[in-house]
Amino acid sequence: MAAEAVGIGPGDKVFVPTMTFTASAEIIRYLGGDPVFLDVEYGSCLLTPEILEAGIKRCPGAKAVVVVHFGGRAARMEQGAGSKEQGGGGVSVFGRGGGEGAQRAESIA
């Protein structure tokens, strides 16, 4: 639902971590988008702001990132990652669970 809420559609590129369940990328394809897989940090199996920033440099037209928390660890996606000030075009982030683990979409811009 979050991918649909931020308007993911045909041709949109969305960052997805390599260490995840297939549904994380499958929903992007279902909506017509193209998943762009990003490697994860060794040891934690999580995306980091640095990995995301490198991904944005390689694929500046990406519209969003699916953040996956893994093994009881929360991925740290500070507000600045992917921001316009850091060279990103403003990337929507989903999977940043709230206090009760709720999924929500946020725009980093």
N, C-alpha and C positions, 0 to 999 in steps of 0.2 A: 504494500500500500504506500509506503514512503516513496518508493521509486516513481509510482504513478502520481503522487502528490506533488513532487518537484518537477513533473512534466517530462520524465524520460520517455522518449519515443524513437521512431525509426532514425537510425544514423547517429544517435547520441552515444558518445563514448563514456563509460563509467568504470572507474578504478575499482578492482576487486582484489583482495589479498589471495595469494596462492594457497594459503592454509585456511581452508574453509569448507563448508558443506556445499554441495553442488547447487543448492537452491539459491545461494547468494548471487551466482552468475546467471542461473536459469531465469530468474525473474527479469533480468535486464534483456535477455534474448526474447522472452515472452512479449515484452513491450516494444520490441523491434530495435533495441539498442545493441551496442557492441561492448562486451566486457573487455577491459584492458587489465590484464593481470599484473600485479605488483608483487615482487618478492617480499618476504617478511624478514624481520630481524632474527638472526641466529640466536637460539636459546629461548627466546620468548614466544616465537612464532606469531608475532604481532606486527602490524604496520606501525611505523613511527612517522613523526612529522618530516624527518629528513628523507625517508623513503618516498613519502607523498610528494614532497617538493621536487625530488629527482624525477618522479613520474610526470609531474606537471610540466617540467622542462622538456621531457621527451614527447609528451602528448598534450600540448597546451590547450587543445580544444575540448578536453574532457569536461563533462558537465557535473559529475558527481563522484563520490567515493562511498563504497560500502565498507563501514568499519566493523570488523568482527573481533569480538573479545574472545579469548581462547584460554582454556585450561584454568579458569578462575582468575585470570589476569585481565585487567581492563587496558585496552589500547589507549595510549596518551595522544590525543589529538587536540592540542592546544588551539585556541581560537585563531592564532596567526597562520597556521599551516595552510598554504594555498591561497593566502589573501592577495589582493591586488598589489599591496605594498611589497610583497615578496615575489612578485612576478607572476602570480597565478591570476586567472581571470575571474575568480570567485567560484568556488566549487561547493556544491551542496553536499552535505555530509549526512548520511543516515546510518543508524546503528549506534548512536551515542546515547545509550540507555539512561533514563532518568533514575531517580531515587528508587523506584520500584522496578527498575529494569525495563521501563516502557520504551518503545521505539519512537523516535521523533525525527523529523527532518529539520535541519538548520542550514542556513546559507552562510558561508564564510566569505565575507566581502569587505 
